[in-house]
Amino acid sequence: MTQLGPIAAVTIATPELQSTIDAWRLYLGYELTDHDRVTPAMAAQFGRPGLAGQRYALMLPGGEGQTWVRFVESRADPDYRPFRHMGWNAAELMVQDTDQAAARVADSPFRVIGAPADLSISDKIRAMQAIGPANEGVYLTSFKEKVAAFDVPEAKHFIDRVFIVVLGGPSCEAISTFYSRHFGVPPAAAVPSVITVLSAAHGLPPDTRHPLAALALKGQCYIEADTMPPGTLERTAAPDELPSGIAMVTFIVDRLPDDPALSWIAAPRTLPQAPYHGRRTAVCIGPAGEWIELVERE
């Protein structure tokens, strides 16, 4: 059975590449590690041949690590609103101090939508939420002390790597079942949780509890599966454009699954660029319409 994790990259569609790079560098401390243009092979991998020639950039916290944020030039969907659509809603970054991180992004291109607060599931975890310059959801989370239920990385940099990706779907149970069946992720029980940014996006009382499941991956990573409220919209993308906001998440796997039940965008291929490094890769579609990019471990 395929073993999913760690997270290798979070791909964000941006209509203005340089300003997005600048924002992540100046306010989050991420450094540019690579930039180029999308090759025809990469565009075919995404099922978007018209993306060939568009610029992209890869960034890492302090320029270090193996969990990239990748920005790709793509026209935005004018109807896209964060947390109003199915699919990848946010990238959660481990930070050393959430309150100081909030001060750092004040008066920046990152629009704070959730002030620092302890989580409803544990007062040892503190988080804030923001919308980035490319309409991407970003959580900045710190652990006051170790929490036995969660195996998470320590923040080497003040604002460190993505360790959780937040996925909204029709039900967190359906998401858990899909990732367990196809990728060997241990099933996770749903826990009613306060998610203020999700409630706000849907006009619900701030103390509304939404079913949430934390799916544990290899490499101290998680998928947070959220049950989206009624009226949530499907995530769409124009031909030759990526889905808006967080377009796709890349995971390392032991091997690409030979699974006819998976919906592949294109046949697997080998790509030389980061985060592939000459390994086989392919993109499939998940239960919430999310793009899942897989890269073989060796």
C-alpha positions as CSV (number, residue, x, y, z in Angstrom):
1,M,0.0,0.0,0.0
2,T,1.2,3.5,-0.9
3,Q,2.4,5.5,2.1
4,L,1.5,9.2,1.8
5,G,3.8,11.9,3.1
6,P,5.6,14.1,3.8
7,I,4.2,17.2,2.0
8,A,6.7,18.2,-0.7
9,A,5.1,21.3,-2.0
10,V,2.0,23.5,-1.9
11,T,1.3,25.1,-5.3
12,I,-0.4,28.5,-5.3
13,A,-1.8,30.1,-8.4
14,T,-0.9,33.8,-8.6
15,P,-1.7,36.5,-11.2
16,E,1.2,38.6,-10.0
17,L,4.3,36.4,-9.3
18,Q,6.8,39.0,-8.2
19,S,4.6,40.7,-5.7
20,T,3.7,37.3,-4.2
21,I,7.3,36.4,-3.9
22,D,8.1,39.7,-2.2
23,A,5.3,39.3,0.3
24,W,6.4,35.8,1.4
25,R,10.0,36.9,1.6
26,L,9.5,40.2,3.4
27,Y,6.8,39.1,5.9
28,L,7.2,35.3,6.3
29,G,11.0,35.0,5.8
30,Y,10.7,32.6,2.9
31,E,13.6,32.7,0.4
32,L,13.6,32.1,-3.4
33,T,15.3,28.8,-4.2
34,D,14.4,28.4,-7.9
35,H,12.5,30.2,-10.6
36,D,11.9,29.3,-14.3
37,R,9.1,28.9,-16.8
38,V,6.6,26.0,-16.9
39,T,7.9,23.5,-19.4
40,P,5.6,21.7,-21.9
41,A,6.1,18.5,-19.8
42,M,5.1,20.2,-16.6
43,A,2.0,21.8,-18.3
44,A,1.0,18.4,-19.6
45,Q,1.4,17.0,-16.1
46,F,-1.2,19.5,-14.9
47,G,-3.4,18.9,-17.9
48,R,-3.0,22.6,-18.8
49,P,-0.9,22.8,-22.0
50,G,-1.5,26.5,-22.2
51,L,0.5,27.0,-19.0
52,A,3.7,26.3,-20.8
53,G,5.9,29.3,-20.7
54,Q,4.3,30.8,-17.6
55,R,6.7,31.8,-14.9
56,Y,6.9,29.9,-11.6
57,A,9.0,30.2,-8.4
58,L,9.9,27.9,-5.5
59,M,10.5,29.2,-2.0
60,L,11.5,27.6,1.3
61,P,11.6,28.9,4.9
62,G,15.0,30.6,5.3
63,G,15.9,28.9,2.0
64,E,16.1,25.5,3.7
65,G,14.2,22.3,3.8
66,Q,12.3,20.0,1.5
67,T,8.7,21.4,1.8
68,W,8.4,24.1,-0.9
69,V,5.8,26.7,-1.6
70,R,5.5,26.9,-5.4
71,F,3.9,29.9,-7.1
72,V,2.7,29.6,-10.7
73,E,1.5,32.4,-12.9
74,S,-2.2,31.8,-13.6
75,R,-5.2,34.1,-14.1
76,A,-7.5,34.2,-11.1
77,D,-11.1,33.1,-11.1
78,P,-13.0,36.4,-10.3
79,D,-15.6,34.3,-8.5
80,Y,-13.2,32.5,-6.1
81,R,-13.6,33.3,-2.4
82,P,-11.4,31.5,0.2
83,F,-13.3,29.1,2.4
84,R,-16.3,29.3,0.1
85,H,-15.2,26.5,-2.2
86,M,-14.4,22.8,-2.0
87,G,-10.8,21.8,-2.2
88,W,-7.5,23.0,-0.7
89,N,-8.4,25.9,1.6
90,A,-5.2,26.7,3.5
91,A,-1.6,25.9,4.1
92,E,-0.7,25.7,7.8
93,L,2.8,26.8,8.8
94,M,4.6,26.0,12.0
95,V,5.8,29.1,13.7
96,Q,7.7,29.8,16.9
97,D,5.3,32.4,18.3
98,T,1.8,33.0,16.8
99,D,1.3,36.4,18.4
100,Q,4.6,37.7,17.2
101,A,3.9,36.3,13.8
102,A,0.6,38.2,13.8
103,A,2.6,41.4,14.6
104,R,4.9,40.7,11.7
105,V,2.1,40.4,9.1
106,A,0.2,43.5,10.4
107,D,0.0,46.1,7.7
108,S,1.2,43.7,5.0
109,P,-0.3,42.0,1.9
110,F,-1.5,39.3,4.3
111,R,-5.0,40.1,5.4
112,V,-5.7,38.7,8.9
113,I,-9.1,37.0,9.1
114,G,-8.5,35.2,12.4
115,A,-6.6,36.8,15.3
116,P,-4.3,34.6,17.4
117,A,-6.4,32.3,19.6
118,D,-6.0,28.9,21.3
119,L,-7.7,26.1,19.4
120,S,-11.0,24.7,20.7
121,I,-9.5,21.2,20.7
122,S,-6.4,22.2,22.8
123,D,-5.3,25.3,24.6
124,K,-1.7,24.2,24.0
125,I,-2.1,25.1,20.3
126,R,-2.4,28.7,19.2
127,A,-3.1,29.8,15.7
128,M,-4.1,32.7,13.5
129,Q,-5.4,32.8,9.9
130,A,-4.8,35.1,7.0
131,I,-5.4,35.5,3.3
132,G,-2.2,36.0,1.3
133,P,-1.6,38.2,-1.8
134,A,-2.7,35.4,-4.2
135,N,-5.9,34.7,-2.3
136,E,-4.3,31.8,-0.5
137,G,-5.4,30.7,3.0
138,V,-2.4,30.7,5.4
139,Y,-2.5,29.5,9.0
140,L,0.3,30.4,11.4
141,T,0.4,27.9,14.3
142,S,2.6,27.4,17.3
143,F,2.6,24.7,20.0
144,K,3.1,26.0,23.6
145,E,4.2,22.5,24.5
146,K,4.2,19.0,23.1
147,V,0.7,17.5,22.5
148,A,0.7,13.8,22.7
149,A,-1.9,13.4,20.0
150,F,0.1,15.3,17.4
151,D,3.6,14.4,16.1
152,V,4.6,17.8,14.7
153,P,8.0,19.4,13.7
154,E,9.7,22.1,15.7
155,A,10.0,25.5,14.1
156,K,13.7,26.0,13.2
157,H,12.8,29.3,11.6
158,F,10.6,31.9,13.1
159,I,8.0,31.1,10.4
160,D,8.8,27.5,9.2
161,R,7.4,24.9,6.9
162,V,4.0,23.8,5.9
163,F,3.1,20.9,8.1
164,I,-0.7,20.8,7.6
165,V,-2.8,21.3,4.5
166,V,-6.5,22.1,5.1
167,L,-9.0,20.4,2.8
168,G,-12.7,21.1,2.6
169,G,-15.1,18.6,1.3
170,P,-18.7,17.3,1.5
171,S,-17.7,15.3,4.6
172,C,-14.5,14.7,6.5
173,E,-15.5,11.1,6.8
174,A,-15.6,10.7,3.0
175,I,-12.1,12.4,2.8
176,S,-10.7,10.1,5.4
177,T,-12.1,7.0,3.7
178,F,-10.6,8.1,0.3
179,Y,-7.1,8.8,1.6
180,S,-7.2,5.6,3.7
181,R,-8.3,3.4,0.8
182,H,-6.0,4.7,-1.8
183,F,-2.9,6.0,0.1
184,G,-2.8,4.0,3.3
185,V,-3.5,7.0,5.6
186,P,-4.8,5.8,9.0
187,P,-8.5,6.6,9.3
188,A,-9.3,9.5,11.6
189,A,-12.4,10.2,13.6
190,A,-14.4,13.4,13.2
191,V,-14.2,15.9,16.0
192,P,-16.7,18.8,16.2
193,S,-14.4,21.9,16.2
194,V,-14.8,25.7,16.1
195,I,-13.4,27.0,12.8
196,T,-14.1,30.7,12.9
197,V,-12.8,31.6,9.5
198,L,-15.0,28.9,7.9
199,S,-18.1,30.1,9.9
200,A,-17.4,33.7,8.9
201,A,-17.1,32.8,5.2
202,H,-20.5,31.2,5.3
203,G,-22.3,33.7,7.6
204,L,-22.6,31.3,10.5
205,P,-22.2,32.1,14.2
206,P,-18.5,32.1,15.2
207,D,-19.0,29.3,17.8
208,T,-20.4,26.9,15.2
209,R,-18.7,23.6,15.4
210,H,-17.7,21.8,12.2
211,P,-16.7,18.2,11.9
212,L,-13.0,18.0,11.4
213,A,-10.6,15.0,11.1
214,A,-6.8,15.2,11.4
215,L,-5.3,12.7,8.9
216,A,-1.7,11.7,10.0
217,L,0.8,11.4,7.2
218,K,4.5,10.3,7.2
219,G,7.1,13.0,7.9
220,Q,5.2,14.9,10.7
221,C,2.5,16.1,8.3
222,Y,-1.2,16.2,8.4
223,I,-4.3,16.8,6.2
224,E,-7.0,18.6,8.1
225,A,-10.3,17.4,6.6
226,D,-13.1,19.8,7.1
227,T,-16.8,19.2,6.5
228,M,-17.9,22.2,4.5
229,P,-21.3,23.9,5.2
230,P,-24.3,23.5,2.9
231,G,-24.0,25.9,0.0
232,T,-20.2,25.5,-0.5
233,L,-19.3,25.9,-4.1
234,E,-17.3,23.5,-6.3
235,R,-13.7,24.7,-7.1
236,T,-13.5,25.3,-10.9
237,A,-10.7,26.4,-13.2
238,A,-10.7,27.9,-16.6
239,P,-9.1,26.0,-19.4
240,D,-5.3,26.3,-19.2
241,E,-5.5,27.9,-15.8
242,L,-4.9,26.4,-12.3
243,P,-7.5,26.4,-9.6
244,S,-7.4,29.7,-7.8
245,G,-5.7,30.0,-4.4
246,I,-4.1,26.8,-3.3
247,A,-4.3,24.9,-6.6
248,M,-2.6,21.6,-5.6
249,V,-0.6,19.9,-2.9
250,T,2.4,17.6,-3.7
251,F,3.0,14.6,-1.5
252,I,5.9,12.1,-1.5
253,V,4.8,8.4,-1.9
254,D,6.7,5.1,-1.8
255,R,5.4,4.4,-5.3
256,L,2.7,5.7,-7.6
257,P,-0.4,3.6,-7.0
258,D,-1.5,1.3,-9.8
259,D,-5.2,2.1,-9.0
260,P,-7.8,2.2,-11.7
261,A,-10.2,3.9,-9.3
262,L,-8.0,7.1,-9.2
263,S,-8.7,9.8,-11.7
264,W,-5.4,10.8,-13.2
265,I,-5.0,14.0,-15.1
266,A,-2.2,12.6,-17.3
267,A,0.0,9.5,-17.4
268,P,2.9,9.4,-15.0
269,R,6.2,11.0,-16.2
270,T,9.7,11.9,-14.9
271,L,10.5,15.5,-14.4
272,P,14.0,17.0,-13.5
273,Q,12.9,20.1,-11.7
274,A,12.3,20.5,-7.9
275,P,10.3,19.1,-6.2
276,Y,10.6,16.1,-8.5
277,H,14.4,15.7,-8.9
278,G,14.1,13.1,-11.7
279,R,11.5,11.0,-9.9
280,R,8.2,9.7,-11.4
281,T,5.2,11.9,-10.7
282,A,1.5,12.2,-11.6
283,V,-1.6,14.2,-10.6
284,C,-4.9,12.8,-9.6
285,I,-8.2,14.2,-8.4
286,G,-9.5,13.7,-4.9
287,P,-13.0,13.5,-3.4
288,A,-13.4,17.2,-3.0
289,G,-12.1,17.9,-6.5
290,E,-8.7,18.7,-5.1
291,W,-5.6,18.2,-7.2
292,I,-3.2,15.7,-5.5
293,E,0.3,15.6,-7.0
294,L,2.3,12.5,-6.1
295,V,6.1,12.1,-6.4
296,E,7.9,8.8,-5.8
297,R,10.2,8.7,-2.8
298,E,13.1,7.1,-4.7
